[in-house]
């Protein structure tokens, strides 16, 4: 009894600490907008956001473009940093991305189709920005990843652009004279080829001896170039790095001959508070969920069974999908991920069924050598057993899904990436869920149950990531962009794996956590990857 009271007190303390942490994170994130006038509009059908100080007049504009599978929320750190320092910062959602309702047409690697469309779109947004009443007519462009090539191509074709910042760059469009005043930023943990590409671009001016952190050429004649490494960050982290913000701001000041306060966005720590608090809050809240089963339900596999169930789908899925057509959804790469989840889940389910059938045969013939290993499965409560409270199961599932989608979704949409779907993407969530639901149901089932092995859940998720990596290796050209999202998937597995395990301990049933994770992943994939008609 005393231990139970102590645990209850601990849950209350964690809940209070989590709420304080969430409030602190939100307060600090909102403080980053202090003194800014933020307006939303559209240029044609392109969603556009303008950041500026209310008193800013006759200031240069900086048009900021996101990368593949990104949205304008990802670029807020640059936008708020530049706007707080007197610039007019403009972000937007490219065609096929975020809340832009226009679908891309063609192949993402086809320069005369998609790339040309994106360059034209950047041009329309830049024209709009330069004509704002507060603008002095001068402009710079900044782009990340895919958009680094777009902004360089646009600035080469428009020499009136005063400065260009290319983040995580790979382009063949630059020359020794254009674009004017080019800064290249690469995360120190990004692939070496991006480091080499940054040096190659700067060497067009430096003459072959360029080093990171040194400026070559002259701002006066537009030939200034510089390559910098943002310390300790990879492809996404480079967008939040203090080094990236500082270098971009100093570059704009030098290019436009301006001085500023030097304010730098510091949101990584506040995002950590916000999302760390949301994760922590899930633990005490999970204790409010109704118990859906009298005893823990799941496969309760032995180590031998677990290894077979985890490894076989991981090996077979990328091999079976290697040559399979995957152009059936209007979200680039989302169709492959849907198939990967679906096939992986079906293979896992087939193995679990075989194990169960074998256990029943072993129970019918107790002299068989595997009897001790297998009969434990049939001692488990059946999910259809009357002890399973259907009403409690429904309540727990709805609550878990709501916390994932609303609790995290609103924060994600406000500060990280576009999460709330526009109408053309709603049906895509249901389509992707056809793949994620089988995967997460089988993954949760295999990792839980009476006598479930410690580390079973982590093993299941590791094998899935390994299978995804194998798929990329087998078809690098088509699936290359999946490399970018692997760190994001890992973070989601870690965060929502914790939450689903807490949900399981509270309900004794794998279904609520499985469906909550399946809906979250389907939602994230459907709203993140670009819409494309091929």
Secondary structure by P-SEA (a helix, b strand, c coil): caaaaaaaaaaaaaaaaaaaaaaaaaaaaaaaacccbbbbbbcccbbbbbbbcccccbbbbbbbbbccccccccaaaaaaaaaaaccbbbbbbccccccccccccccccccccaaaaaaaaaaaaaaaaaacccccccbbbbbcccaaaaaaaaaaacccccbbbbccccccccccccccbbbbbbbccccaaaaaaaaaaaaacccccccccccccccccccbbbbbbccccccccccccaaaaaaaaaaaaaaacccccccccccaaaaaaaaaaaaaaaaaaaaaccccccccccccccaaaaaaaccaaaaaaaaaacccccccccccaaaaaaaaaaaaaaaaaaaaaaaaaaaaaaaacccccccccccccccccccccccccaaaaaaaaaaaaaaaacaaaaaaaaccccccccccaaaaaaaaaacaaaaaaaaaaaacccccccaaaaaaaaaaaaaaaaaaaaccccccccccaaaaaaaaaaaaaaaaaaaaaacccccaaaaaaaaaaaaaaaaccbbbcc
